[in-house]
């Protein structure tokens, strides 16, 4: 079974300064019994960890809490350009966090997103 492949939507965006783009990443950390999950919000340019959560369950609430903490501490990322090529569901999910979603107007299926870019 193959996982769903998402197109890389930032290929045309020039990312050149801190607080322009954040990434959200969850890493599975093996333990003697099972896993713990480390979720981190990372600034793309500075590589600074803006907020993180460690949990024994893989639930979206941990990612949301980390994002809320990052927004409270650093404000929301400030992208320079935005296009209309964005789903209304994603827009609704980001609206409570005051994030500005950013997408490329060109869908290039050749490039893959290495991390899940949330903001």
C-alpha positions, 0 to 999 in steps of 0.5 A, a space after each residue: 500500500 502506497 502512502 498519499 504523495 503531496 505535491 511540493 507547493 513551495 518550489 517557486 517561493 524564495 525563502 530567505 528570512 526567519 519567521 517566513 516559513 515554519 515546518 511541523 514535524 512529528 518524530 517517532 522515538 522508539 522506547 522499550 515498550 512502544 514509542 513516544 512522539 516528539 512534535 516540533 514547530 521549526 523555523 525553516 531558515 534559522 532551524 530554531 525549534 519554536 515549540 515542541 511537545 512529547 507525548 505517548 499518543 499520536 493525536 493532532 491535539 499535541 501538534 495544535 498545542 505546539 502551534 498555538 505555543 509558537 504563535 503565542 511566542 513568535 506571532 504568525 509567519 509572514 509570507 510575502 505572496 499568496 495565491 488562490 490555490 488553497 483548499 477551504 478546509 485547510 484555510 478553516 483549520 488555520 484560521 484559529 491560529 491566525 496563520 497565512 497559508 501559502 501555496 504555489 499557483 503551479 502544481 509540480 508533481 515532480 517535487 515532493 514535500 520533505 516536511 509537512 509545511 503548515 504555515 
